[in-house]
Amino acid sequence: MRDLTYPPIILAAKTAFRALGQRIRLSGTEHVPRSGGVLLAYNHIGYVDFVYGGLAANPSGRKVRFMAKRELFDHTWTGPLMRSLHHIEVDRGEGQSSLRTAVEYLRAGEAVGIFPEATISRSMELKEFKSGTMRIAAEAGVPVVPVILWGTQRMMTKDHPKDFSRGKTIQISVGAPLHPTGADPAAETAQLRSVMAEMLEQAIASYPAEEQPPGSWWLPASYGGSAPTPEQALELDAAEKRERAARRAARAKPTK
């Protein structure tokens, strides 16, 4: 694929990271192969996850094509950018098309990024995983490389104001590849989630203590933070879905 936009975007992003005085801590990047199709599976805690997620493959010289919701492609400003970066549009109402596109990318030797939780986790812990990640990788015959992000939620996430103040640590941990066969997608998905849960625990434990004191809103309740519990997060997610549905119904209602 021709990448006229991606290189300057990467340069601009790295410049912004330095301007914000951020400490980017990378580990395990050697697990990302330098060539051939690979599916990178990320946890999802904030709106800027895809911006930082690409750094996991940067030391290997790879550009990640993220699977992202259709709304980003429909937007006046972000749409042309997303298409120029060759990201993959995901229509939640018709997901098969995006799955086929992801498989095609992977078979062509691309690095594809996916969020198995599908949506941002308000609890900052892992939500339930969709089985599409392991099914896509098995069909394409490529490895799945788990990636954990931590610290990105502090800048921009659900239910909290944006905070791009200086000096934040961003942790990106890359795990050893998994090789799904597709024989049991449910079991393979459970394995991926288990691996990523352990990686998340390690990321939280190794994050600078002075940056996440007890009671921090970006810290899971199970770690002494004030983020919603997974159960509370589910209730908030359900309320959000109802509100979106009501807005769509209101827009679709014919005017007299």
C-alpha positions as CSV (number, residue, x, y, z in Angstrom):
1,M,0.0,0.0,0.0
2,R,1.2,3.5,-0.8
3,D,1.5,5.5,2.4
4,L,1.7,9.2,1.6
5,T,-0.1,10.3,4.8
6,Y,1.1,7.8,7.4
7,P,4.9,8.8,7.7
8,P,4.1,12.5,8.4
9,I,1.4,11.6,10.8
10,I,3.8,9.4,12.8
11,L,6.3,12.2,12.8
12,A,3.7,14.7,14.0
13,A,2.5,12.4,16.7
14,K,6.0,11.8,18.1
15,T,6.6,15.5,18.1
16,A,3.3,16.0,20.0
17,F,4.4,13.4,22.5
18,R,7.6,15.2,23.2
19,A,5.9,18.6,23.4
20,L,3.6,17.1,26.0
21,G,6.6,15.8,28.0
22,Q,5.3,12.3,27.9
23,R,7.3,9.3,28.9
24,I,6.6,6.5,26.5
25,R,7.5,3.1,28.0
26,L,7.6,0.3,25.5
27,S,8.3,-3.3,26.3
28,G,8.1,-6.6,24.3
29,T,8.1,-4.9,20.9
30,E,10.4,-7.7,19.6
31,H,7.2,-9.9,19.5
32,V,5.9,-7.9,16.5
33,P,7.2,-9.6,13.3
34,R,9.0,-7.4,10.9
35,S,7.1,-8.8,7.9
36,G,4.0,-10.8,7.1
37,G,0.5,-10.5,8.3
38,V,0.0,-10.0,12.0
39,L,-3.1,-9.1,14.0
40,L,-2.4,-6.8,17.1
41,A,-5.1,-7.1,19.8
42,Y,-5.4,-4.0,22.1
43,N,-7.3,-3.3,25.3
44,H,-9.5,-0.2,24.9
45,I,-9.5,2.4,27.6
46,G,-9.6,5.8,25.8
47,Y,-10.3,7.6,22.6
48,V,-6.6,8.1,21.7
49,D,-5.7,4.4,22.0
50,F,-5.2,4.0,18.3
51,V,-2.8,6.9,18.2
52,Y,-0.5,5.3,20.8
53,G,-1.2,1.7,19.8
54,G,0.7,2.1,16.5
55,L,3.9,2.6,18.6
56,A,3.8,-1.1,19.5
57,A,4.8,-1.9,15.9
58,N,7.0,1.1,15.2
59,P,10.3,-0.5,16.3
60,S,9.6,-3.3,13.8
61,G,9.0,-0.8,11.0
62,R,5.3,-1.7,10.7
63,K,2.3,0.6,10.1
64,V,-0.8,-0.6,11.8
65,R,-4.2,-0.5,10.0
66,F,-6.8,-0.2,12.7
67,M,-10.3,-1.5,12.6
68,A,-12.4,1.5,13.6
69,K,-16.1,2.4,13.8
70,R,-17.8,3.7,10.8
71,E,-18.6,7.1,12.4
72,L,-15.0,8.1,12.2
73,F,-15.0,7.4,8.4
74,D,-18.3,9.4,8.0
75,H,-16.9,12.5,9.7
76,T,-16.0,15.4,7.5
77,W,-12.4,15.8,8.9
78,T,-11.4,12.3,10.2
79,G,-13.0,10.4,7.3
80,P,-10.4,11.3,4.6
81,L,-7.6,10.9,7.1
82,M,-8.7,7.4,8.2
83,R,-9.0,6.3,4.5
84,S,-5.6,7.8,3.6
85,L,-4.1,5.7,6.4
86,H,-5.8,2.6,5.0
87,H,-7.6,1.9,8.3
88,I,-10.6,-0.5,8.1
89,E,-14.1,0.7,8.5
90,V,-16.3,-1.3,10.9
91,D,-20.1,-1.1,10.6
92,R,-21.4,-2.6,13.8
93,G,-24.7,-3.4,12.1
94,E,-22.9,-5.3,9.2
95,G,-19.6,-6.6,10.6
96,Q,-19.0,-9.3,8.0
97,S,-17.7,-6.9,5.4
98,S,-15.0,-5.5,7.8
99,L,-14.0,-9.0,8.8
100,R,-13.4,-9.9,5.2
101,T,-11.4,-6.8,4.6
102,A,-9.3,-7.5,7.6
103,V,-8.6,-11.0,6.4
104,E,-7.6,-9.6,3.0
105,Y,-5.2,-7.1,4.6
106,L,-3.6,-9.8,6.7
107,R,-3.2,-12.2,3.8
108,A,-1.5,-9.3,1.9
109,G,1.1,-9.1,4.7
110,E,-0.3,-6.1,6.6
111,A,-0.3,-5.4,10.3
112,V,-3.9,-4.9,11.5
113,G,-5.0,-3.5,14.8
114,I,-8.2,-4.6,16.6
115,F,-10.0,-3.9,19.9
116,P,-11.5,-7.3,21.0
117,E,-13.7,-5.4,23.5
118,A,-15.2,-3.4,20.6
119,T,-15.9,-0.4,22.9
120,I,-14.1,1.6,25.6
121,S,-14.0,0.0,29.0
122,R,-15.4,2.5,31.7
123,S,-14.0,0.2,34.4
124,M,-10.5,0.3,32.9
125,E,-10.5,-3.5,33.3
126,L,-11.1,-5.9,30.4
127,K,-14.6,-6.3,29.2
128,E,-15.9,-9.4,27.5
129,F,-14.1,-10.1,24.2
130,K,-15.8,-10.6,20.9
131,S,-14.6,-13.8,19.1
132,G,-13.9,-12.0,15.8
133,T,-10.2,-11.4,16.7
134,M,-9.3,-15.1,16.8
135,R,-11.6,-16.0,13.9
136,I,-10.0,-13.4,11.7
137,A,-6.5,-14.5,12.6
138,A,-7.3,-18.2,12.1
139,E,-8.9,-17.6,8.7
140,A,-6.0,-15.4,7.5
141,G,-3.4,-17.8,9.0
142,V,-1.6,-15.1,11.0
143,P,-0.5,-14.7,14.7
144,V,-2.3,-12.6,17.2
145,V,0.0,-10.3,19.2
146,P,-1.6,-9.0,22.5
147,V,-0.9,-5.4,23.4
148,I,-1.8,-3.6,26.6
149,L,-2.0,0.2,26.8
150,W,-2.0,2.1,30.1
151,G,-2.1,5.8,30.8
152,T,-4.0,6.8,27.6
153,Q,-7.3,6.9,29.5
154,R,-5.9,9.9,31.5
155,M,-6.0,12.1,28.4
156,M,-9.4,11.3,26.8
157,T,-12.0,8.7,27.7
158,K,-15.7,8.4,28.4
159,D,-17.3,10.4,31.2
160,H,-14.3,12.6,31.9
161,P,-13.0,15.9,30.6
162,K,-10.0,15.9,28.2
163,D,-6.6,16.4,29.9
164,F,-3.6,17.0,27.8
165,S,-1.4,18.4,30.5
166,R,2.3,17.6,30.4
167,G,4.3,14.8,32.0
168,K,2.1,11.7,31.8
169,T,3.6,8.2,31.4
170,I,2.2,6.1,28.6
171,Q,2.9,2.4,29.0
172,I,2.7,0.0,26.0
173,S,3.3,-3.7,26.7
174,V,3.5,-6.2,23.9
175,G,3.1,-9.9,24.6
176,A,4.2,-13.1,22.9
177,P,2.1,-14.1,19.8
178,L,-0.7,-16.6,19.9
179,H,-1.5,-18.9,17.0
180,P,-5.3,-19.6,16.7
181,T,-6.4,-22.4,14.6
182,G,-10.1,-21.7,14.5
183,A,-11.0,-25.1,15.9
184,D,-12.5,-23.6,19.0
185,P,-12.9,-19.8,18.7
186,A,-14.6,-19.4,22.1
187,A,-11.7,-21.2,23.9
188,E,-9.1,-19.3,21.9
189,T,-10.8,-16.0,22.7
190,A,-10.8,-16.9,26.4
191,Q,-7.1,-17.7,26.2
192,L,-6.4,-14.3,24.6
193,R,-8.4,-12.5,27.3
194,S,-6.6,-14.4,30.1
195,V,-3.2,-13.5,28.7
196,M,-4.2,-9.8,28.3
197,A,-5.7,-9.7,31.8
198,E,-2.4,-10.8,33.3
199,M,-0.5,-8.3,31.1
200,L,-2.9,-5.5,32.3
201,E,-2.3,-6.5,35.9
202,Q,1.5,-6.2,35.4
203,A,1.1,-2.9,33.6
204,I,-0.9,-1.4,36.4
205,A,1.5,-2.7,39.0
206,S,4.6,-1.3,37.2
207,Y,3.1,2.1,36.5
208,P,4.6,5.0,38.5
209,A,2.8,5.0,41.8
210,E,3.0,8.8,42.1
211,E,0.9,9.1,38.9
212,Q,-1.9,6.8,40.1
213,P,-2.5,7.3,43.8
214,P,-5.3,5.4,45.5
215,G,-8.7,6.8,44.5
216,S,-7.6,7.9,41.1
217,W,-10.5,7.9,38.7
218,W,-8.4,6.1,36.0
219,L,-7.5,3.3,38.3
220,P,-9.9,0.2,38.5
221,A,-11.9,-0.1,41.6
222,S,-10.3,-3.5,42.3
223,Y,-6.9,-1.7,42.5
224,G,-8.1,0.9,44.9
225,G,-9.2,3.4,42.3
226,S,-12.6,5.1,41.8
227,A,-13.4,3.9,38.3
228,P,-16.7,2.1,38.0
229,T,-16.7,-1.6,38.8
230,P,-17.3,-3.8,35.8
231,E,-20.9,-4.3,36.9
232,Q,-21.5,-0.5,37.2
233,A,-19.8,0.0,33.9
234,L,-22.2,-2.4,32.2
235,E,-25.1,-0.4,33.6
236,L,-23.6,2.8,32.3
237,D,-23.0,1.2,28.9
238,A,-26.6,0.1,28.7
239,A,-27.8,3.6,29.6
240,E,-25.6,5.1,26.9
241,K,-27.1,2.6,24.3
242,R,-30.6,3.6,25.3
243,E,-29.8,7.3,24.9
244,R,-28.3,6.7,21.5
245,A,-31.3,4.8,20.4
246,A,-33.6,7.5,21.6
247,R,-31.6,10.2,19.7
248,R,-31.7,8.1,16.5
249,A,-35.5,7.6,16.9
250,A,-35.9,11.3,17.4
251,R,-34.0,12.1,14.3
252,A,-35.9,9.6,12.2
253,K,-39.3,10.8,13.4
254,P,-41.0,12.7,10.5
255,T,-41.7,16.3,11.0
256,K,-45.2,17.6,10.6
